[in-house]
Amino acid sequence: MKIVVCIKHVPDVQSERRLEDGRLVRGEDDVLNELDENAVEAAVSLVEDHGGEVVALTMGPEDAEDGVRRALQMGADRGVVVSDDTLEGADVVTTARALAAAIDRLGEVDLVVTGMASLDAMTSMLPGALAAALGRPALTLANGLEVDSGTVSVTRSVGAVREVLSCPLPALVSVTDQANDPRYPNFAAMRAAKKKPVEFWSAGDIGIEAAAPGVGVVDSEARPARQAGTIRTDAGQAGRELAAWLVDSKLV
């Protein structure tokens, strides 16, 4: 079984992130998207149970290789980085088209696994867009995943309801952070990852031409520094003072 796990190299959520020319600055304190670690774990676990290979795939600048290397440390067998200046600033539709073209180039792929969202934009739109570009069924937001006899089955929670869904392979599945506990690579896995192959493909290699993004940032400004709060000692009037503040602040 061949599984492609799509990952993203994103700015660390603990770092000071900023926009320049309407684009999120990358290359400073970037890490593998935390929610994609669950996707890598799901893919690697399936191959451990059923055999096959896991290909870690990403699109981004050249240093996105670092994210792929992390996936290789977690057990993926090889990696592919789609990197091209013409794809800079791509929206979700262009990204989905590029990833779909790369997956097609990889040959017969049984299953595509993604995380539930990337922590830089948090749109959660990529899994559905990628499935549409591939022409495959999508089982999204899975907190459990199994493959048996050419069928993939997932469980997911919708409010208080537990759903069990299945479809034939090939398919796409996105997993939540409740799906598993991602493994932490040991020293041997880190050393082994250095010998695993990583290929770099351009837009021409996967046969696509970049299109102008359909969405963009019109304006942005830095978040204002947090102001110190006001502490009031309740002497019987705190309720009235709070109500007056809400009205003055036009919060009610």
Secondary structure, DSSP 8 states (H G I E B T S, - for coil): -EEEEE--EEE-TTS---EETTEE--SSSEEE-HHHHHHHHHHHHHHHHH--EEEEEEESSGGGHHHHHHHHHTT-SEEEEE--GGGTT--HHHHHHHHHHHHHHT---SEEEEES--TTT----HHHHHHHHHT--EEEEESEEEEETTEEEEEEEETTEEEEEEEESSEEEEE-TTS-------HHHHHHHTTS-EEEE-TTTTT------S--------------------SS-HHHHHHHHHHHTT--
